[in-house]
Amino acid sequence: MTGRAATGQEAPHAGGRESRSDLRVRYAETDAMGVAHHANYPVWFEVGRSDLMRELGLPYSEVEARGYFLMLSGLNVEYRRAARYDDALTLLTRVSALRSRTVTFSYALLRGDELLATGETRHIATDRQYRPARLPGDVVALLGG
């Protein structure tokens, strides 16, 4: 997404490789008022993160097969507007910060041109014993692409 969202807020994705994930709010994801429960947003972020990594040629399953985990170390969601049952949503995901042991993904959730939420997840790379580990150079290069 470039420029400004229909709400007049600055778009959080101003560069880098961006993935688009199409989502639809399911009935089970809503409360009695038909509003998507706040706990769904991190789940949707995982969809976007997985889609982006596949598009970069680095499925998360391959990262794990190579002996690394990207453990969640931080999560932030800024809710702006309610998503409702059966809304068609677009989730934009990108890597916003990358170091040898950490990666941050940022997200923008839209209904059409309306910005509903933004967020970010921070991850630390670990080995199979859950000790912090440097990601291989090719993994860092793909994530930084």
N, C-alpha and C positions, 0 to 999 in steps of 0.2 A: 504494500500500500504506500503510495506516495502522497505528499501534500497533507491536507487536513481531512479528518473524518467529518461527517455531516453534523456532528455535535459542536464543531469548532475547536475541538481539542487537537493538539499536535499528535500526529501519528507516531507511535513508538518505534516503528520499523523504518529507519531512514537509511538503510544500506545492508550489505551482506546478503548471502543466499537466503531466500525466504521460501517456506513451504506453505501451501494452502491445503487445509483439510476441511472437507464438507461434513457437517454434523447436522443432526436433527434432534431436537429435544424430545426424548421419549417420555411417555406418561409416567413411568416408574421413577423418572428423575425429578418429578415435580412434587410440590406440596399440595395441600387441600385447595389452595388458591390458583393452582395451575402454573405456579412460578417455579423455575428450575432451582433446586436446592443448591446452596453455596458449596456443598461438598463435591458437587459434580465437576466444578471447574478444574481442580487438579487432575481429575481423571481425563478430562478433555485435553488438558495440557500434555498428558502422557501420549495421547493419540497424535497430537501435533509433533511432539518430539520424536516419536517412532517414525512417523511419515518423513520428517526432515532427514533423519539419519539414513533411512532407506534411499531417499532421493540423492543423498550425498555418496551413495555406494558403500555405506557403512551400517548395515542393520545392527541393532543392538545385540542381537543373538550372536553376531560375529565378534563383537567386543567381548562378550562373556566367554565365547569359545576360546578366545586368545588369553583368557585368564584375568580379565579386568571387570570391575563393576563400576558404574557411575552412581554412587550413593547420593541420595538427596541430602543436602546439608542446609537448604533454605528454600522457603516458598513464600511468595507474596502474590496476593490477588487484590486488585482495586476494582470494586464493583461500581459500575456507572448507571446501568439500566438493567431491568429484569429481562431475562430470557424466559419465554413461556412455552407451554406445551405445543409441540408440532412446529415451532419456529425452525426455519432453515438457517443455519449459522455457518459462518466461515471463520476458521481459526488460522491466523497467520503466525508462523513460528520461525525463529531464526536464532543462531548463536550470536549472543551479544557481547560475550567476553570469553576469552580462552587463554589458559596458561597450561603449562606442562602437566599439572595435577588437577586443575579445576576447569569447569566449563559452566557458563551461564546461558540459559535459553530464555528468550523473551517472547511474549505472546500478546496478540490482540484478537479479541473475539468480536465479530461483527454480525449484525443482522442487516443484510443489504449494506448500505453505507453508514449505518448507525453503530458507533462504537459502544459495546455493552460492557466490556471488561478488558483490563490489561493485567499482565502478571509476569513473573519471572520465577524460574527455578534455578538453584545453584547446586552443583554436583561436584563431589570430590571423587577422583579416581582411586580405587583401591585394588589390591591383589585379592586372591582367593581367601586369604587370612584376614581380610578387612583392614590391612595396613595401607596407609597412603602410598600411592605408586605413581611414577611418571608414566604418562601415556606414550606409546611408541610414536616416533616421528611421523609415520604415515597416517596414523589416526589423527594426530594434531593437525596435519596438513589438510586432511579431508574435512574435518570439522571447521577449520578456518577458511575453507574454500567458499 
